[in-house]
C-alpha cells in the first residue's frame, strides 16, 4: 500500500485496493456465542477484477478511480501462514467426475502454501507483499481487505466448478477440465446474471459458498488490513474470484458491541461507527465497493436475529436450543450499511386500529404523478422497485418493530401507531419506497452512534492508485458527539427550501430520489440539482462553490443566516412557547406567597399540552435565563411531567437541574446518565465544569456504574472529563 499512516493522527484508513478488484457479493455463515462474546464462522467473497468494471458516469467516475493500472507496493510485514488445527470442513458437494487440474499448474502444495493444515514455521516466505497489475511477471497480485480486531484462521480458494449444475455458467455443456480461468469465468457469469434471475443467483451463491476448497492461500494481517495472495497469480484477473475466509471476532472488537438491553437480557449489535464493519468481517470499506450479500446466522433459540435484508426472516430450528436465521440483499450497497443485532427482542405487533385513528390519517395528498422511472434507472442492474408498477404505488411497506420486553407497552402506544403515518408521508413526498420492507429496533441504552457521516467534498482524503484512502479525523474520539455539521445541514436545507419555495423544494427531493436511488453521489450532485431548479434571476450569487465555502468550509454562522429573522417567528406553535416562557418568568419573579397561590392556579391554566418540540424550545429558552428558583423548577416538572418525556426533553430538563443545582432533581440526572448513555456524555461535562462537589460526586458515581456498558470511545472521553 502507498498510504502513509501516522499513528499520532486520528484519520481512519481505508486499505482495500478497490481500483484493482471489487467484491460483488458476500456470503456469511456465522454462529453467535454469548458466553465467549464471539461471532465466528466463514465468509465467502465473490470478486470481479478491474478489467471487467463497468465505466461510471458523472462525478462518481473521478472519485471511484476504477480504471487505474498503476502498480501498488506494500510495506507490510513478511508473509506468514497460520496453521489451523482441526479446521477442515467436510462438504457434501458432488464433483460429477470432474478432472481437477489447473492449466499450466501442478499440485505443488509446498510451493503454494497449501499444506493440509500441517504445522508451519512462521515466515515461510521471505518475499514482501506487493501487487503488479501490469503483469511484469515479477510479483504476485495482492488482495487487500479492510480488517481490524479479527482472528483470521484460514483463507482458501473455493472450487466453484465442483457445484452440481454449474456448467450452465460456462461455454461447455460438460466440464471435463477445470482450470483457474474456468473458475473465474463461472464467478463472472454468476455475478453478472440479469436482475430478473436474482433468485437463481442467490441460490448458486449459496451453493458455491459450500463448495470444497481447491487450495489454501497465503495471508497476513496488520492493524488495519488482511492481505491475501496466491503464488503465481500476478494480476487481479489471475487471482481466484471466489475465496473463503475462516475467522472469528474478538470481544473487544470496535464494530460489535456486547451489552444488555433495557430488560437486562444479553444482546449484541453492530455500531456502524467509528470503524464501520471491518471488526465484524473482512470487507472492502471504501463506499465505491458496492456489493450484495446473504447471511445465515445461528444463535440460541431464545434470541432473535435482525439484519439489514430484504426479507422478513423467520427462525428455523436446527436442533434443540438452536435456531438459524437467513437474510439477503439484492441492491448493491457499501459494506458499512450491513447491520446486525441479536437479542431477546419482542416483536411489538399493532393492535387493530379504527378508521378514526389519527395516526392513520394521510399527512399529505397522494402523489399525482407516476412514481416509475421513465427511461430507466441510472444505477447498476438489480431488481429495482422503481421499475415495478405495483411497488411504485405501495404507500406503506411491510414493517416490524422489536424492543426489549420492558418497553413493549410504550412501543405499542407510540412507535407502532406512528410508523404507518411516517411511511405514508415518505411516499407522498418522495415517491417509491426504495426498499421492500423495514425493521425497527429499540436499541440498548449504550448505543452511541449519534452520527455516521463522512463530511467531505470530492474525496474522503488522499486516494491512492490502488483505491486506498483515509477518512479525515474518522477516529477522533469527539467525532460521534459532534453535531455541528448536522445543525449546519439543517439550516442549509431550510435556507434552500425558502429560496425555492416549499412546492418546488419537495419536487426537487422527489426528483433526487428518482434520479440517484441505488447510486453513490457527492454533495455537489444534490446541490447542483437543487440550484438548477431555481430561476436564474433568483439565484443571485448562489452556487455550489459558494455554498461549500459559506456552509461547509467556514466556521461559525454562515453569512446567509447572519441578520436573518429567527426561524418560526410567524409560527403559532412558537408563539405559544413564547407566551409560556413569559408566564414562567413572571411566576419566577413573584414573591413567594403570591407564587404559591399562582401555582395552585396552574392546574387550570395549563389545559393544552405542549408538543415535545415545543417543550424542547421552552426549556432551551429557560436555559438562557441566569437564574430560576427551585420552586419554579418544581412547578415546571409537575406541570409538564418532564421526567416522563422523551430523551430530547429530559436532556434539557437535566441541564436546567445541573445549572441551577436543583438537588431534588438529581435522581432524574442519574436516571438519564444510565438510560441514555450516548446523550449523557454532554451532561458529564456540565456536572464537572461547575466545580460543585456534590455534582462531581454524582458524575463519578454514575460513571462507575455505567462505564462497563459504555462503548470505548464514550468511556475514554468521559474519563478524561472526570479524572
Protein Blocks (a to p, Z undefined) as FASTA:
>chain_A
ZZdcdfkbccdcdfbffkloccfbdcddddddfklopaedddddddddfklpccdehjll
mmnommbcbdcddfbdcddddddehkaccddddeklpacddehiacdfklnopaghpacd
ehibfbdcdddfkonopaccddddddehiacfbdcdddfklpghklmmpcbfbdfbdcfk
lmmmmmmmmmmgcfklmmmmmmmmmmmmmpccebdcdddddfkbccdddehiabfklpcc
bdcddddddfklckbccdddfkopacdddehiakljmlmbgcdfblklgcdddddddddf
kbccddddfbdcddddfbghiacdddddfbdcdfklpccddddddcdddddddfklmklp
cfbdcdfbdfbdehiafbdcdddfklpmklmmmmbacddddddfklmmmmmmmmmmmmmm
mmmmmmmmnopafbfbdcdddddfklcblbccdcdfkbnbdcdfkopacdehklgmklmm
pcklmmmmmmmmmmmmmmnopklmmmmmmmmmmmmgoiacdfklmmmmmmmmpcfklnmm
acfklmmmmmmmpgcjdfklgopacehklgmklmmmmmmmmmmmmmmmpcfklmmmmmmm
mmmmmmbccdfklmmmmmmmmmmpmbdcfklmmmmmmmnommlmcfklmmmmmmmmmmno
paklmmmmmmmmmmmmmlmmmmmmmmmmnopaklmmmmmmmmmmmmmmpcfklmmmmmmm
mZZ
